[in-house]
Amino acid sequence: MAKLYFRYGAMNSGKSTGLLQAAFNYEERGQRVLLAKPAVDTKGDNRILSRLGVAREVDFLVPPGAELRSLFLQHAGGDDPDALLAHMRVEPVACLLIDEAQFLTPAQVEDLLRIAVLDGVPVLAYGIRTDFRTRAFPGAARLMELAHSLEELKTICRCGRKALFNTRRIGDEIVFDGEQVAIDGQEVWYESLCPACYLEASGGRLG
């Protein structure tokens, strides 16, 4: 049976790089993959960007509230309006890879499980667990609940210890208030810290 995998880690833990490597591994063996990401992740527009400088265009974006399984079947089946019949006539999808999966809604995560179990296509979802306030993203929380397999991708703090939390910065200032979603960009950026360095930076504040 195909499975739903959630590979998670703090910022800079190589999630997008790992996704692109997984896609390459499938395609090197002549297998077809589909890549997707939530439309709310506007960094790179319709591309997945690795901090190593590798980029690739996704096959489809997932708008907020969209039925993810329907989108998957549409793209798996090509241009034929009957996605299920088209899926039988074109090369089958060997794997669905999702970047920035924490931005999915819980209902969309449930569709990922349906794709794996009902459609028989493995799903590899990559993302972070918690925001800059150490609170779980709804999509990540649902993935932790539903995924067949959980794999932590590790990175290190500036002190050399294992990084666990993400801090949001505007310029050089660390901030602990604001909307849950603020895409990494010119002014907003993130740093991964271990719990000790996070608590030092926040004055002992969590959440």
C-alpha positions in Angstrom: 0.0 0.0 0.0 1.2 3.5 -0.9 1.9 5.7 2.1 1.8 9.4 3.2 5.2 10.6 4.4 5.8 13.8 6.3 9.4 15.0 6.3 9.8 18.0 8.5 12.4 20.2 10.0 13.3 23.8 11.0 14.2 26.4 8.4 17.4 25.6 6.5 17.2 21.9 7.1 17.2 21.0 3.4 13.6 20.2 2.9 13.2 21.7 -0.6 16.6 20.3 -1.6 15.5 16.8 -0.4 12.3 17.1 -2.3 14.1 18.0 -5.5 16.5 15.2 -5.0 13.7 12.7 -4.5 12.0 13.9 -7.7 15.4 13.5 -9.5 15.8 9.9 -8.2 12.3 8.9 -9.4 12.8 10.5 -12.9 16.3 9.0 -13.2 14.6 5.6 -13.1 12.1 6.6 -15.8 9.2 7.2 -13.4 6.8 10.1 -13.6 6.3 12.5 -10.6 4.1 15.5 -9.9 5.3 18.4 -7.8 3.0 20.9 -6.1 3.0 23.6 -3.4 0.4 25.8 -1.7 -0.3 28.9 -3.6 0.1 31.0 -0.4 3.9 30.3 -0.7 4.6 33.2 -3.1 8.4 32.9 -2.9 9.6 31.8 -6.2 6.0 32.1 -7.7 5.3 28.7 -9.2 8.8 27.3 -8.5 10.3 25.3 -5.7 13.5 27.0 -4.6 16.3 25.3 -2.8 18.8 27.4 -0.8 21.5 25.6 -2.7 20.4 27.5 -5.8 18.4 24.7 -7.5 14.9 25.5 -8.7 12.1 23.7 -10.5 8.6 24.7 -11.6 5.8 22.8 -9.9 3.1 21.0 -11.9 0.4 22.7 -10.0 -0.3 25.2 -7.2 -2.8 24.4 -4.4 -5.1 27.4 -3.7 -6.5 27.8 -0.2 -9.7 25.8 0.0 -9.1 23.8 -3.2 -9.9 20.1 -3.3 -6.3 18.8 -3.5 -7.3 15.3 -4.6 -9.3 16.7 -7.5 -6.3 18.8 -8.6 -4.1 15.8 -8.4 -6.4 13.6 -10.5 -6.7 16.3 -13.1 -3.0 16.7 -13.5 -2.3 12.9 -13.2 -4.7 12.3 -16.1 -3.4 15.0 -18.4 -5.8 17.3 -20.4 -8.6 14.7 -20.7 -11.7 16.1 -18.8 -12.3 12.6 -17.4 -9.3 12.4 -15.2 -9.8 8.9 -14.0 -10.0 7.5 -17.6 -7.1 9.6 -18.7 -5.1 8.4 -15.8 -5.4 4.9 -17.3 -4.1 6.0 -20.7 -1.1 8.1 -19.7 2.0 7.1 -17.8 1.0 6.6 -14.1 2.3 8.9 -11.4 4.9 7.2 -9.3 4.9 9.9 -6.5 3.3 13.2 -5.5 5.7 15.6 -3.9 4.5 18.6 -1.9 6.7 21.5 -0.7 5.8 23.9 2.1 3.1 21.4 3.2 2.5 23.3 6.5 0.5 25.8 4.5 -2.1 23.2 3.4 -5.4 23.2 5.2 -6.3 20.1 7.3 -8.8 19.1 4.7 -6.1 19.2 2.0 -3.9 17.0 4.2 -6.7 14.6 4.5 -6.8 14.5 0.7 -3.1 13.6 0.6 -4.0 10.5 2.7 -6.7 9.6 0.3 -4.3 9.9 -2.7 -1.9 7.5 -1.0 -4.5 5.0 0.2 -7.3 5.2 -2.4 -5.3 6.1 -5.5 -2.2 4.1 -4.6 0.3 6.9 -5.1 2.9 7.6 -2.5 2.9 11.2 -1.2 6.0 12.9 0.1 5.1 16.1 2.0 7.9 18.4 3.2 7.4 21.3 5.6 8.0 22.8 9.0 6.0 21.9 12.2 5.8 25.2 14.0 5.8 28.9 13.3 7.9 31.7 14.9 5.8 31.5 18.0 6.4 27.7 18.4 2.8 27.1 17.5 1.9 24.3 15.0 0.7 25.1 11.6 -2.7 23.5 11.1 -1.5 21.6 8.0 1.6 20.4 9.8 -0.5 19.3 12.9 -2.8 17.2 10.7 0.2 15.7 8.9 1.6 14.7 12.3 -1.7 13.0 13.0 -2.2 11.2 9.7 1.1 10.4 8.1 2.2 6.8 7.9 5.8 7.9 8.3 7.4 10.9 10.1 11.0 11.9 9.4 12.8 14.8 11.0 15.3 16.6 8.8 17.9 18.1 11.1 19.9 21.3 11.1 22.0 23.2 13.6 21.7 26.4 15.6 24.3 29.1 15.4 25.6 27.7 18.7 26.2 24.3 17.1 23.3 22.5 18.9 20.3 21.0 17.1 17.9 23.7 15.9 14.3 23.1 16.7 12.5 26.5 16.5 12.2 29.2 13.9 12.6 32.9 14.7 11.2 35.6 12.5 13.3 38.7 11.8 12.5 42.0 10.2 15.8 43.4 9.3 18.0 42.6 12.3 15.1 42.6 14.8 13.6 39.4 16.1 9.8 39.7 16.4 7.4 37.5 18.3 4.1 39.1 17.2 2.3 39.1 13.9 0.4 36.9 11.5 1.3 33.2 11.4 2.2 33.3 7.7 4.8 35.8 6.4 6.7 34.5 3.5 10.5 34.7 3.6 11.6 37.7 1.5 13.5 40.9 1.3 12.5 42.3 4.7 11.2 39.2 6.5 13.6 36.3 7.1 14.0 33.4 9.5 16.7 31.9 11.6 16.6 28.4 13.1 17.6 28.2 16.8 17.9 25.6 19.5 15.5 25.8 22.4 18.2 27.5 24.6 19.0 30.2 22.1 15.3 30.7 21.3 14.5 31.3 25.0 17.4 33.6 25.3 16.3 35.6 22.3 12.6 35.7 23.4 13.3 36.5 27.1 11.8 33.1 28.1 8.7 33.6 26.0 7.1 30.7 24.2 4.1 31.4 21.9 
